[in-house]
Amino acid sequence: MKARVTVTLKNGVLDPQGKAIEGALKSLGFGGVDSVRQGKFFELELTGSDPASAKAEIAKMCDKLLANTVIENYAIEVTG
Amino acid sequence: MKARVTVTLKNGVLDPQGKAIEGALKSLGFGGVDSVRQGKFFELELTGSDPASAKAEIAKMCDKLLANTVIENYAIEVTG
């Protein structure tokens, strides 16, 4: 089973990396950029075939390792 | 207008960071993990209101800055 996890900074948390990318895009001539936020992305391949239990397991992985839940949110998408 | 960009390594490109996360998850007791691939994620806020032209503009940004198209693929999702 495959799953995609997206980890993003919570609203209000400063994102200097995103700001730097925003500045770089603007200096490259992309004027239509209002803001950029950078996050992380994980593609997991899992044994097992139950989407609900896979999602619960991945939530535990996020809490323990993949995300810093003090400043980050995560979204899990099990794609089967 | 908002857009989400996911940048992932192409198939066949080694992903040592993903391998390290896979090992860490296994040593934390998550036995059901077959493989992990790490990617990047960007949330962009754009001026303008035409999804098609926004997507074309973001593709240019990916080619120029956000992705290394020699080893990475990107996916663009305009969320309106």
N, CA and C atoms of all chains as a GROMACS GRO file, in nm:
protein
  480
    1MET      N    1   0.083  -0.119   0.000
    1MET     CA    2   0.000   0.000   0.000
    1MET      C    3   0.088   0.125   0.000
    2LYS      N    4   0.044   0.226  -0.075
    2LYS     CA    5   0.124   0.349  -0.082
    2LYS      C    6   0.056   0.462  -0.006
    3ALA      N    7   0.137   0.549   0.050
    3ALA     CA    8   0.081   0.664   0.120
    3ALA      C    9   0.170   0.785   0.096
    4ARG      N   10   0.108   0.901   0.099
    4ARG     CA   11   0.180   1.026   0.081
    4ARG      C   12   0.157   1.112   0.204
    5VAL      N   13   0.265   1.161   0.262
    5VAL     CA   14   0.256   1.244   0.382
    5VAL      C   15   0.312   1.382   0.351
    6THR      N   16   0.237   1.484   0.383
    6THR     CA   17   0.282   1.621   0.363
    6THR      C   18   0.294   1.688   0.499
    7VAL      N   19   0.411   1.741   0.527
    7VAL     CA   20   0.435   1.809   0.654
    7VAL      C   21   0.456   1.957   0.627
    8THR      N   22   0.372   2.041   0.687
    8THR     CA   23   0.382   2.186   0.663
    8THR      C   24   0.393   2.260   0.795
    9LEU      N   25   0.455   2.375   0.790
    9LEU     CA   26   0.465   2.459   0.911
    9LEU      C   27   0.326   2.512   0.947
   10LYS      N   28   0.298   2.521   1.076
   10LYS     CA   29   0.170   2.577   1.119
   10LYS      C   30   0.164   2.726   1.085
   11ASN      N   31   0.043   2.775   1.069
   11ASN     CA   32   0.026   2.918   1.045
   11ASN      C   33   0.085   2.997   1.160
   12GLY      N   34   0.153   3.104   1.128
   12GLY     CA   35   0.212   3.188   1.232
   12GLY      C   36   0.356   3.153   1.262
   13VAL      N   37   0.400   3.033   1.220
   13VAL     CA   38   0.540   2.996   1.239
   13VAL      C   39   0.621   3.056   1.124
   14LEU      N   40   0.726   3.128   1.159
   14LEU     CA   41   0.809   3.191   1.056
   14LEU      C   42   0.873   3.086   0.966
   15ASP      N   43   0.884   3.115   0.837
   15ASP     CA   44   0.939   3.021   0.741
   15ASP      C   45   1.047   3.091   0.658
   16PRO      N   46   1.168   3.104   0.714
   16PRO     CA   47   1.274   3.177   0.643
   16PRO      C   48   1.312   3.112   0.510
   17GLN      N   49   1.302   2.979   0.503
   17GLN     CA   50   1.334   2.909   0.378
   17GLN      C   51   1.234   2.947   0.269
   18GLY      N   52   1.107   2.950   0.306
   18GLY     CA   53   1.003   2.992   0.212
   18GLY      C   54   1.024   3.136   0.167
   19LYS      N   55   1.060   3.223   0.263
   19LYS     CA   56   1.086   3.365   0.231
   19LYS      C   57   1.201   3.377   0.131
   20ALA      N   58   1.305   3.295   0.151
   20ALA     CA   59   1.421   3.299   0.061
   20ALA      C   60   1.381   3.257  -0.079
   21ILE      N   61   1.297   3.152  -0.088
   21ILE     CA   62   1.252   3.105  -0.219
   21ILE      C   63   1.167   3.212  -0.287
   22GLU      N   64   1.080   3.276  -0.206
   22GLU     CA   65   0.996   3.385  -0.258
   22GLU      C   66   1.084   3.495  -0.317
   23GLY      N   67   1.188   3.534  -0.243
   23GLY     CA   68   1.278   3.638  -0.291
   23GLY      C   69   1.349   3.595  -0.418
   24ALA      N   70   1.392   3.468  -0.421
   24ALA     CA   71   1.464   3.419  -0.539
   24ALA      C   72   1.372   3.417  -0.661
   25LEU      N   73   1.246   3.375  -0.641
   25LEU     CA   74   1.151   3.373  -0.753
   25LEU      C   75   1.128   3.514  -0.806
   26LYS      N   76   1.113   3.609  -0.712
   26LYS     CA   77   1.090   3.747  -0.755
   26LYS      C   78   1.210   3.801  -0.832
   27SER      N   79   1.330   3.770  -0.784
   27SER     CA   80   1.448   3.822  -0.854
   27SER      C   81   1.469   3.751  -0.987
   28LEU      N   82   1.406   3.636  -1.006
   28LEU     CA   83   1.410   3.569  -1.137
   28LEU      C   84   1.303   3.623  -1.231
   29GLY      N   85   1.223   3.717  -1.182
   29GLY     CA   86   1.124   3.780  -1.269
   29GLY      C   87   0.982   3.728  -1.254
   30PHE      N   88   0.960   3.640  -1.156
   30PHE     CA   89   0.823   3.592  -1.132
   30PHE      C   90   0.752   3.687  -1.036
   31GLY      N   91   0.689   3.788  -1.092
   31GLY     CA   92   0.630   3.893  -1.010
   31GLY      C   93   0.499   3.854  -0.945
   32GLY      N   94   0.434   3.750  -0.996
   32GLY     CA   95   0.302   3.715  -0.946
   32GLY      C   96   0.300   3.630  -0.821
   33VAL      N   97   0.414   3.622  -0.753
   33VAL     CA   98   0.422   3.538  -0.634
   33VAL      C   99   0.394   3.621  -0.509
   34ASP      N  100   0.290   3.584  -0.436
   34ASP     CA  101   0.257   3.655  -0.313
   34ASP      C  102   0.334   3.599  -0.194
   35SER      N  103   0.333   3.469  -0.179
   35SER     CA  104   0.408   3.408  -0.070
   35SER      C  105   0.439   3.263  -0.101
   36VAL      N  106   0.546   3.214  -0.039
   36VAL     CA  107   0.586   3.074  -0.055
   36VAL      C  108   0.608   3.015   0.083
   37ARG      N  109   0.556   2.897   0.106
   37ARG     CA  110   0.584   2.822   0.230
   37ARG      C  111   0.644   2.689   0.188
   38GLN      N  112   0.751   2.652   0.254
   38GLN     CA  113   0.817   2.525   0.220
   38GLN      C  114   0.777   2.418   0.320
   39GLY      N  115   0.755   2.298   0.270
   39GLY     CA  116   0.724   2.186   0.358
   39GLY      C  117   0.802   2.063   0.318
   40LYS      N  118   0.766   1.950   0.378
   40LYS     CA  119   0.832   1.824   0.348
   40LYS      C  120   0.730   1.726   0.292
   41PHE      N  121   0.780   1.631   0.219
   41PHE     CA  122   0.693   1.536   0.153
   41PHE      C  123   0.754   1.396   0.164
   42PHE      N  124   0.675   1.299   0.203
   42PHE     CA  125   0.724   1.161   0.214
   42PHE      C  126   0.631   1.069   0.136
   43GLU      N  127   0.692   0.978   0.062
   43GLU     CA  128   0.616   0.874  -0.006
   43GLU      C  129   0.651   0.743   0.064
   44LEU      N  130   0.552   0.680   0.124
   44LEU     CA  131   0.578   0.556   0.198
   44LEU      C  132   0.516   0.438   0.126
   45GLU      N  133   0.589   0.328   0.128
   45GLU     CA  134   0.531   0.203   0.082
   45GLU      C  135   0.519   0.112   0.203
   46LEU      N  136   0.399   0.058   0.223
   46LEU     CA  137   0.372  -0.018   0.344
   46LEU      C  138   0.325  -0.159   0.311
   47THR      N  139   0.361  -0.254   0.396
   47THR     CA  140   0.296  -0.384   0.388
   47THR      C  141   0.159  -0.368   0.452
   48GLY      N  142   0.073  -0.467   0.438
   48GLY     CA  143  -0.061  -0.456   0.495
   48GLY      C  144  -0.155  -0.398   0.393
   49SER      N  145  -0.284  -0.420   0.412
   49SER     CA  146  -0.380  -0.382   0.308
   49SER      C  147  -0.501  -0.307   0.362
   50ASP      N  148  -0.500  -0.271   0.490
   50ASP     CA  149  -0.615  -0.198   0.544
   50ASP      C  150  -0.584  -0.048   0.551
   51PRO      N  151  -0.650   0.033   0.468
   51PRO     CA  152  -0.619   0.176   0.464
   51PRO      C  153  -0.634   0.245   0.599
   52ALA      N  154  -0.739   0.208   0.676
   52ALA     CA  155  -0.762   0.277   0.803
   52ALA      C  156  -0.649   0.250   0.901
   53SER      N  157  -0.604   0.124   0.910
   53SER     CA  158  -0.498   0.095   1.006
   53SER      C  159  -0.366   0.151   0.956
   54ALA      N  160  -0.347   0.156   0.823
   54ALA     CA  161  -0.226   0.217   0.768
   54ALA      C  162  -0.221   0.364   0.807
   55LYS      N  163  -0.336   0.432   0.796
   55LYS     CA  164  -0.341   0.574   0.828
   55LYS      C  165  -0.308   0.597   0.976
   56ALA      N  166  -0.362   0.512   1.062
   56ALA     CA  167  -0.335   0.525   1.205
   56ALA      C  168  -0.186   0.504   1.234
   57GLU      N  169  -0.127   0.404   1.166
   57GLU     CA  170   0.016   0.374   1.185
   57GLU      C  171   0.101   0.493   1.138
   58ILE      N  172   0.064   0.550   1.025
   58ILE     CA  173   0.141   0.663   0.972
   58ILE      C  174   0.127   0.785   1.063
   59ALA      N  175   0.009   0.804   1.123
   59ALA     CA  176  -0.008   0.915   1.217
   59ALA      C  177   0.089   0.900   1.333
   60LYS      N  178   0.107   0.775   1.379
   60LYS     CA  179   0.205   0.751   1.487
   60LYS      C  180   0.346   0.784   1.440
   61MET      N  181   0.379   0.744   1.315
   61MET     CA  182   0.513   0.774   1.261
   61MET      C  183   0.536   0.925   1.257
   62CYS      N  184   0.431   1.000   1.216
   62CYS     CA  185   0.444   1.145   1.208
   62CYS      C  186   0.468   1.204   1.346
   63ASP      N  187   0.391   1.156   1.445
   63ASP     CA  188   0.405   1.209   1.581
   63ASP      C  189   0.544   1.180   1.637
   64LYS      N  190   0.598   1.062   1.601
   64LYS     CA  191   0.725   1.021   1.661
   64LYS      C  192   0.846   1.072   1.585
   65LEU      N  193   0.837   1.079   1.451
   65LEU     CA  194   0.959   1.106   1.374
   65LEU      C  195   0.943   1.208   1.262
   66LEU      N  196   0.837   1.191   1.182
   66LEU     CA  197   0.834   1.267   1.056
   66LEU      C  198   0.802   1.415   1.074
   67ALA      N  199   0.725   1.449   1.177
   67ALA     CA  200   0.686   1.589   1.196
   67ALA      C  201   0.719   1.634   1.337
   68ASN      N  202   0.748   1.760   1.352
   68ASN     CA  203   0.759   1.823   1.484
   68ASN      C  204   0.625   1.889   1.512
   69THR      N  205   0.541   1.821   1.588
   69THR     CA  206   0.401   1.865   1.601
   69THR      C  207   0.386   1.994   1.682
   70VAL      N  208   0.494   2.041   1.739
   70VAL     CA  209   0.487   2.172   1.807
   70VAL      C  210   0.470   2.283   1.703
   71ILE      N  211   0.540   2.270   1.592
   71ILE     CA  212   0.536   2.376   1.490
   71ILE      C  213   0.486   2.330   1.354
   72GLU      N  214   0.459   2.199   1.340
   72GLU     CA  215   0.421   2.148   1.207
   72GLU      C  216   0.289   2.071   1.209
   73ASN      N  217   0.216   2.083   1.101
   73ASN     CA  218   0.098   2.000   1.075
   73ASN      C  219   0.136   1.891   0.976
   74TYR      N  220   0.061   1.780   0.979
   74TYR     CA  221   0.084   1.681   0.875
   74TYR      C  222  -0.049   1.636   0.815
   75ALA      N  223  -0.043   1.596   0.689
   75ALA     CA  224  -0.161   1.542   0.620
   75ALA      C  225  -0.123   1.408   0.559
   76ILE      N  226  -0.209   1.310   0.578
   76ILE     CA  227  -0.181   1.173   0.530
   76ILE      C  228  -0.283   1.138   0.422
   77GLU      N  229  -0.233   1.082   0.314
   77GLU     CA  230  -0.320   1.042   0.205
   77GLU      C  231  -0.281   0.900   0.165
   78VAL      N  232  -0.367   0.804   0.196
   78VAL     CA  233  -0.338   0.666   0.157
   78VAL      C  234  -0.392   0.644   0.017
   79THR      N  235  -0.301   0.607  -0.076
   79THR     CA  236  -0.342   0.600  -0.215
   79THR      C  237  -0.365   0.457  -0.263
   80GLY      N  238  -0.353   0.363  -0.172
   80GLY     CA  239  -0.385   0.223  -0.205
   80GLY      C  240  -0.282   0.156  -0.293
   81MET      N  241  -0.467   3.324  -0.563
   81MET     CA  242  -0.481   3.183  -0.599
   81MET      C  243  -0.374   3.100  -0.529
   82LYS      N  244  -0.412   2.982  -0.482
   82LYS     CA  245  -0.315   2.896  -0.412
   82LYS      C  246  -0.275   2.778  -0.499
   83ALA      N  247  -0.153   2.734  -0.481
   83ALA     CA  248  -0.106   2.617  -0.554
   83ALA      C  249  -0.014   2.536  -0.465
   84ARG      N  250  -0.011   2.407  -0.490
   84ARG     CA  251   0.076   2.317  -0.416
   84ARG      C  252   0.167   2.246  -0.515
   85VAL      N  253   0.295   2.248  -0.485
   85VAL     CA  254   0.392   2.185  -0.574
   85VAL      C  255   0.465   2.075  -0.496
   86THR      N  256   0.469   1.957  -0.555
   86THR     CA  257   0.541   1.846  -0.493
   86THR      C  258   0.656   1.808  -0.582
   87VAL      N  259   0.775   1.805  -0.526
   87VAL     CA  260   0.894   1.769  -0.601
   87VAL      C  261   0.947   1.637  -0.546
   88THR      N  262   0.957   1.537  -0.633
   88THR     CA  263   1.003   1.406  -0.588
   88THR      C  264   1.119   1.359  -0.675
   89LEU      N  265   1.203   1.276  -0.619
   89LEU     CA  266   1.313   1.218  -0.696
   89LEU      C  267   1.258   1.123  -0.801
   90LYS      N  268   1.320   1.121  -0.918
   90LYS     CA  269   1.279   1.027  -1.021
   90LYS      C  270   1.309   0.884  -0.978
   91ASN      N  271   1.233   0.791  -1.033
   91ASN     CA  272   1.260   0.650  -1.007
   91ASN      C  273   1.402   0.617  -1.050
   92GLY      N  274   1.470   0.539  -0.967
   92GLY     CA  275   1.604   0.499  -1.002
   92GLY      C  276   1.710   0.589  -0.943
   93VAL      N  277   1.671   0.708  -0.898
   93VAL     CA  278   1.767   0.797  -0.833
   93VAL      C  279   1.776   0.757  -0.685
   94LEU      N  280   1.897   0.734  -0.638
   94LEU     CA  281   1.915   0.694  -0.499
   94LEU      C  282   1.866   0.803  -0.404
   95ASP      N  283   1.805   0.761  -0.293
   95ASP     CA  284   1.750   0.855  -0.197
   95ASP      C  285   1.801   0.820  -0.057
   96PRO      N  286   1.924   0.863  -0.026
   96PRO     CA  287   1.982   0.827   0.104
   96PRO      C  288   1.903   0.881   0.222
   97GLN      N  289   1.842   1.000   0.204
   97GLN     CA  290   1.763   1.059   0.312
   97GLN      C  291   1.640   0.971   0.342
   98GLY      N  292   1.575   0.925   0.234
   98GLY     CA  293   1.461   0.835   0.251
   98GLY      C  294   1.502   0.705   0.317
   99LYS      N  295   1.618   0.653   0.277
   99LYS     CA  296   1.668   0.529   0.336
   99LYS      C  297   1.694   0.546   0.485
  100ALA      N  298   1.748   0.663   0.522
  100ALA     CA  299   1.776   0.690   0.664
  100ALA      C  300   1.646   0.696   0.744
  101ILE      N  301   1.543   0.759   0.685
  101ILE     CA  302   1.414   0.767   0.754
  101ILE      C  303   1.354   0.628   0.767
  102GLU      N  304   1.366   0.548   0.662
  102GLU     CA  305   1.317   0.411   0.665
  102GLU      C  306   1.383   0.333   0.779
  103GLY      N  307   1.515   0.346   0.790
  103GLY     CA  308   1.587   0.278   0.897
  103GLY      C  309   1.544   0.327   1.034
  104ALA      N  310   1.524   0.458   1.046
  104ALA     CA  311   1.483   0.515   1.174
  104ALA      C  312   1.344   0.466   1.214
  105LEU      N  313   1.253   0.460   1.116
  105LEU     CA  314   1.117   0.412   1.144
  105LEU      C  315   1.121   0.266   1.189
  106LYS      N  316   1.203   0.186   1.121
  106LYS     CA  317   1.212   0.045   1.158
  106LYS      C  318   1.269   0.029   1.299
  107SER      N  319   1.371   0.109   1.331
  107SER     CA  320   1.430   0.097   1.464
  107SER      C  321   1.338   0.152   1.572
  108LEU      N  322   1.238   0.231   1.533
  108LEU     CA  323   1.137   0.277   1.628
  108LEU      C  324   1.024   0.174   1.643
  109GLY      N  325   1.033   0.065   1.569
  109GLY     CA  326   0.934  -0.042   1.585
  109GLY      C  327   0.826  -0.044   1.478
  110PHE      N  328   0.838   0.041   1.377
  110PHE     CA  329   0.738   0.039   1.269
  110PHE      C  330   0.783  -0.063   1.163
  111GLY      N  331   0.742  -0.189   1.182
  111GLY     CA  332   0.790  -0.296   1.096
  111GLY      C  333   0.724  -0.299   0.960
  112GLY      N  334   0.610  -0.235   0.946
  112GLY     CA  335   0.533  -0.245   0.822
  112GLY      C  336   0.577  -0.152   0.712
  113VAL      N  337   0.696  -0.092   0.728
  113VAL     CA  338   0.742   0.004   0.628
  113VAL      C  339   0.829  -0.066   0.524
  114ASP      N  340   0.789  -0.060   0.400
  114ASP     CA  341   0.867  -0.121   0.293
  114ASP      C  342   0.972  -0.026   0.239
  115SER      N  343   0.931   0.096   0.210
  115SER     CA  344   1.028   0.194   0.162
  115SER      C  345   0.977   0.335   0.186
  116VAL      N  346   1.070   0.428   0.196
  116VAL     CA  347   1.037   0.569   0.215
  116VAL      C  348   1.115   0.650   0.112
  117ARG      N  349   1.048   0.743   0.047
  117ARG     CA  350   1.116   0.836  -0.042
  117ARG      C  351   1.083   0.977   0.008
  118GLN      N  352   1.185   1.061   0.017
  118GLN     CA  353   1.162   1.197   0.067
  118GLN      C  354   1.156   1.294  -0.048
  119GLY      N  355   1.065   1.389  -0.039
  119GLY     CA  356   1.056   1.492  -0.141
  119GLY      C  357   1.041   1.630  -0.080
  120LYS      N  358   1.010   1.726  -0.163
  120LYS     CA  359   0.990   1.863  -0.116
  120LYS      C  360   0.849   1.907  -0.149
  121PHE      N  361   0.804   2.003  -0.074
  121PHE     CA  362   0.668   2.049  -0.090
  121PHE      C  363   0.666   2.202  -0.079
  122PHE      N  364   0.597   2.267  -0.170
  122PHE     CA  365   0.586   2.413  -0.167
  122PHE      C  366   0.440   2.454  -0.175
  123GLU      N  367   0.404   2.550  -0.092
  123GLU     CA  368   0.271   2.608  -0.100
  123GLU      C  369   0.288   2.750  -0.150
  124LEU      N  370   0.232   2.780  -0.266
  124LEU     CA  371   0.250   2.912  -0.325
  124LEU      C  372   0.119   2.990  -0.323
  125GLU      N  373   0.130   3.117  -0.294
  125GLU     CA  374   0.014   3.204  -0.310
  125GLU      C  375   0.047   3.300  -0.424
  126LEU      N  376  -0.045   3.307  -0.521
  126LEU     CA  377  -0.018   3.384  -0.642
  126LEU      C  378  -0.124   3.490  -0.662
  127THR      N  379  -0.083   3.602  -0.719
  127THR     CA  380  -0.181   3.697  -0.770
  127THR      C  381  -0.230   3.641  -0.902
  128GLY      N  382  -0.336   3.698  -0.957
  128GLY     CA  383  -0.390   3.645  -1.083
  128GLY      C  384  -0.498   3.542  -1.052
  129SER      N  385  -0.586   3.519  -1.152
  129SER     CA  386  -0.700   3.434  -1.123
  129SER      C  387  -0.725   3.327  -1.228
  130ASP      N  388  -0.633   3.311  -1.322
  130ASP     CA  389  -0.653   3.210  -1.425
  130ASP      C  390  -0.571   3.084  -1.392
  131PRO      N  391  -0.637   2.973  -1.356
  131PRO     CA  392  -0.566   2.852  -1.315
  131PRO      C  393  -0.467   2.802  -1.420
  132ALA      N  394  -0.506   2.808  -1.548
  132ALA     CA  395  -0.420   2.753  -1.653
  132ALA      C  396  -0.290   2.832  -1.664
  133SER      N  397  -0.301   2.967  -1.660
  133SER     CA  398  -0.179   3.046  -1.674
  133SER      C  399  -0.095   3.036  -1.546
  134ALA      N  400  -0.163   3.020  -1.431
  134ALA     CA  401  -0.090   3.001  -1.306
  134ALA      C  402  -0.008   2.873  -1.313
  135LYS      N  403  -0.069   2.767  -1.365
  135LYS     CA  404   0.000   2.639  -1.375
  135LYS      C  405   0.121   2.650  -1.466
  136ALA      N  406   0.104   2.720  -1.579
  136ALA     CA  407   0.215   2.737  -1.673
  136ALA      C  408   0.329   2.816  -1.608
  137GLU      N  409   0.291   2.920  -1.531
  137GLU     CA  410   0.391   3.003  -1.463
  137GLU      C  411   0.467   2.919  -1.359
  138ILE      N  412   0.393   2.837  -1.286
  138ILE     CA  413   0.458   2.754  -1.182
  138ILE      C  414   0.550   2.650  -1.245
  139ALA      N  415   0.509   2.597  -1.361
  139ALA     CA  416   0.597   2.502  -1.430
  139ALA      C  417   0.730   2.567  -1.463
  140LYS      N  418   0.724   2.694  -1.505
  140LYS     CA  419   0.849   2.768  -1.533
  140LYS      C  420   0.931   2.784  -1.406
  141MET      N  421   0.863   2.816  -1.293
  141MET     CA  422   0.935   2.830  -1.165
  141MET      C  423   1.004   2.700  -1.128
  142CYS      N  424   0.934   2.586  -1.150
  142CYS     CA  425   0.992   2.456  -1.117
  142CYS      C  426   1.116   2.430  -1.203
  143ASP      N  427   1.104   2.458  -1.332
  143ASP     CA  428   1.217   2.433  -1.422
  143ASP      C  429   1.337   2.519  -1.386
  144LYS      N  430   1.309   2.644  -1.340
  144LYS     CA  431   1.419   2.737  -1.315
  144LYS      C  432   1.477   2.725  -1.175
  145LEU      N  433   1.390   2.698  -1.074
  145LEU     CA  434   1.439   2.707  -0.937
  145LEU      C  435   1.396   2.592  -0.845
  146LEU      N  436   1.268   2.557  -0.849
  146LEU     CA  437   1.217   2.470  -0.743
  146LEU      C  438   1.262   2.325  -0.757
  147ALA      N  439   1.282   2.279  -0.880
  147ALA     CA  440   1.319   2.138  -0.898
  147ALA      C  441   1.445   2.128  -0.983
  148ASN      N  442   1.520   2.023  -0.960
  148ASN     CA  443   1.632   1.989  -1.047
  148ASN      C  444   1.581   1.881  -1.142
  149THR      N  445   1.544   1.924  -1.263
  149THR     CA  446   1.471   1.832  -1.352
  149THR      C  447   1.558   1.719  -1.406
  150VAL      N  448   1.686   1.724  -1.379
  150VAL     CA  449   1.771   1.610  -1.418
  150VAL      C  450   1.736   1.487  -1.332
  151ILE      N  451   1.712   1.511  -1.204
  151ILE     CA  452   1.687   1.398  -1.114
  151ILE      C  453   1.551   1.406  -1.045
  152GLU      N  454   1.476   1.512  -1.068
  152GLU     CA  455   1.350   1.527  -0.994
  152GLU      C  456   1.230   1.549  -1.086
  153ASN      N  457   1.116   1.496  -1.046
  153ASN     CA  458   0.988   1.526  -1.110
  153ASN      C  459   0.913   1.626  -1.024
  154TYR      N  460   0.821   1.700  -1.086
  154TYR     CA  461   0.736   1.785  -1.005
  154TYR      C  462   0.590   1.769  -1.046
  155ALA      N  463   0.502   1.792  -0.949
  155ALA     CA  464   0.358   1.788  -0.974
  155ALA      C  465   0.298   1.917  -0.922
  156ILE      N  466   0.212   1.979  -1.002
  156ILE     CA  467   0.152   2.107  -0.966
  156ILE      C  468   0.002   2.088  -0.949
  157GLU      N  469  -0.050   2.144  -0.841
  157GLU     CA  470  -0.192   2.133  -0.815
  157GLU      C  471  -0.242   2.272  -0.780
  158VAL      N  472  -0.321   2.332  -0.868
  158VAL     CA  473  -0.375   2.465  -0.840
  158VAL      C  474  -0.506   2.446  -0.765
  159THR      N  475  -0.513   2.501  -0.642
  159THR     CA  476  -0.630   2.473  -0.558
  159THR      C  477  -0.728   2.589  -0.554
  160GLY      N  478  -0.702   2.693  -0.634
  160GLY     CA  479  -0.798   2.803  -0.646
  160GLY      C  480  -0.799   2.896  -0.527
   0.00000   0.00000   0.00000
